[in-house]
Structure formats: C-alpha cells, structure tokens
Amino acid sequence: MFRYLIPLTVFALLVGLFTIGLQYDPRLVPSPLIGKPAPSFELPLLKDAESTISNRDLQGDVVMLNVWASWCVACRQEHPLLVELARKSDFKIVGLNYKDTRKDAMQWLAHLGNPYLLSVFDFDGRVGIDFGVYGVPETFVLDQAGIIRYKHIGPITQEVLDLKILPLIELLSQQDNSLAKS
C-alpha cells in the first residue's frame, strides 16, 4: 500500500505545480539582462555576408533590436507595424535574423518591406541564445551605451509600442541630449 503512496504524492505535487504555472503569462518573464550590456557578438550582415557588425557598432544611439525569422508566423503579424514605425521615426531599428536561411530572409524582406536600418544574420542562433531569446519575435531596447533597457517577448502591438517602447526610446534619447548639452 505504501509503495503506491509516494508516486501518487509526487504526481499530485507535479499536477499542482503545472496548474499554478499555467496561470502565468510567459511574456512577463523578466530578463536577467535588463540593465546589463548587450551580449558581445560579431555577425555578418544579412545582405552582405562579407561585412560584419558587432555589438559595439550599435552603441552611440538608442536602438530597437528586433529578433525575427522568415519562418515565424508571429513575426509576420508584427511586421507591418515595424515597417510603418521605420517610415515615421528616425531611431534605429536593427534586425537580428534568427536561425533562418539568407535566401528566405531576403525574399521575406523584399516581399513584405524592410523596416531595418540593418539586419544581422544569426544562422545558428547562438547570439539569440546569448540574448536569452525564448522564441521569435522578441524585441530589445538598447541605450546609447549598449545597455539592455527593455525586452518584449512576442509580437509587438500598437499598444505595447505606444505605452512602453516609444516612451522609453524618447526618455533614453532625451537623456542622451541632456548629457550632450552639459
């Protein structure tokens, strides 16, 4: 009788933990990288495999780094918003093409529009993993020093853009302008 009690107790505990876990939104997982420098990387450009970009090249301006892939359905959902944002704004939107093929990614951008000032090619996904990417799309806001100030998991919506990302970019840009004047 007792030999069945231990497995049954363990099973009941696992079911309880699973039930509790289902009540949480996975997009609210805090990133341990917030407030820390962006991971060091050097990757080829999507358009030009001979040219590389590193994390140091992103410093100096506020940057929105969007992790995307041509095979990603949710990326297609947020893409028109990014294209419109790039058309209207003057801050840098940089793409990190994640675990994709160069050909598919280039065709995707040619067909849907290219919101990115530049897009780097992370074929094996190692840089995405260094950024703590759970899945695409994910978006990061980096300040002028290359410090990660915000992470959004999942497709960007107009609400997230208006209430979180754009105000943060404006605040970080103003901080840079006040430092330059003093």
N, C-alpha and C positions, 0 to 999 in steps of 0.2 A: 504494500500500500504506500509506504513512504517513498519508494523509488519513483513513483509517478508524481509525487507532490513537488519535488524540486523542478523537474522540467515544466510542469504546469505553472508553477510560480514564475519561473523565468519567462515563459511565454506570455503570461498576463502582464508582467512588467514591460516587456517589449511592445505589446499592443498598446499599453498606456502611454509609453514614450512616443510611439508612432502617432497616436491620436493627438497628443499635445503638439507634436511637430507640424502636423497638418494645419494648425491654427495660425501659423506664422507666414508672413509674406516673404518669399525668398529674395525679393528685390530690396528688402530692408536690412540685408546682411551688411553690417558695417565693414568697410575695408580697413585692414590694418595699415594700408599705405597712405591713408589720409594724413596730411601734414608731413609727409616724408618725400624725399626726392624721387622722381620717376626712376624706375629701374634703368640701369645702364644698358644701352643697346647700340648696335650699328647694323642697319639693314639696307638692302638695295631698294631703290625706288621701284614702284610698280611699273612705271612707264619706261624706265631705263635701268636695266639690270647692272650696268657698268657704274652707275652713280649710287653712292650710299649716303644715308642720313643717320645721324646719331642723336641720342637724347640731348646732347649739348647744343645741337643745331636748333632745337626747339626753344631754347632759353632766350630771354630778351623781350618776349611778348607773351600776353595771355593766349593760351592755346586750348582749343577744344579738340581732344583726341578721340576719334570715333572708331571703335573696333567693328569691322564689318566683313562680310563674305558674300560672294555671289550666290552661294547655295543656301543662304539664310533667308527664310521666309519673313521673319520679323524685321530684317534689315530693309526689305522691300517696303514694308509698312512705314518705316520712319524716313525713308529716302526722300520722298517729295518735300518733306518738312526741312530736311538738310539742304536740299537744292534751293529752296526759297530763302532759307536763312543765309546761305552763301551769297545769294543775289542781293540781299538787302543789307548785309552787315559788312564791316571792314575788319573783323578779327579773324584770326587764323583757325580754319577747320582743317585738321590733319587726319588722314585716314590710316588705319592700321589694318591692312588686308590679311585676314587670319585663316590659315590652313586652306588655301584656295589654290587654283591654278592661275597663272598670269593671264593666259588667254581668256578664261572665263571671266575673270575680274575686269579685264579691259573691255570685253564685249558688254558686260553689265553696265559699266560707266558710260560707254558710248551710247547704249540704248536708253538708259534712264537719266542721264545727266551726271556731271561730275561736280559735286559740291566742295571737293577737297583742294586746298592750295597745293598739297602734295599727298601722295599715299605711298606708304612703305609696304613692302611685301614680306610677310612673316609666313613663309611656306610651311615650316614645321610647327609653328605655334609656340615656339619657346619664349619669345618676347611677350606674347599674350599671357602665357603662364606666369612669367615674372611679374606682370601687372596684376595677377590674380583674377584673370578672366575666367568666369564660370561658363560662359557661352555668349554667343554674339546675338544681338548687338550689345555693346557696353560703351559708355561714354565717360571720359575723364576731363576735368578742367585742371589745367596746369597753370600756375602763376609764372611771372617773369623769371623767377629763379629755377623753374622746373620742378617746383613742389606740387604734388597732387593735392588739390583743394576740394575736389568733389568727384564722386563716382556714381553713375547711374547704370543700373542693370536693367536690360530690356530696351525695347524701342522707346525713343524719345517721343513724347506727346507735346502738343501745343501748351498744355497746362504746365508740364514739367519745365519746358523751355521758358515760359513766361514767369513762373513763380520761383524757379530755382536757378537754372543755368544762366539766363541773361542777367538777372540782378547780380549774381556772383561775378560774372565777367565784367560788368560795369564797375562793381566795387573794386575788384582787383586792378582794373585799368586806371581808376581814379587814384588808387594808392600809388601806382607807378608814376602818374603825372605829378602828384604832390611831392614825391621824392625827387623827381627831376627838377622841380622848381626851387627846391631848397638847397 
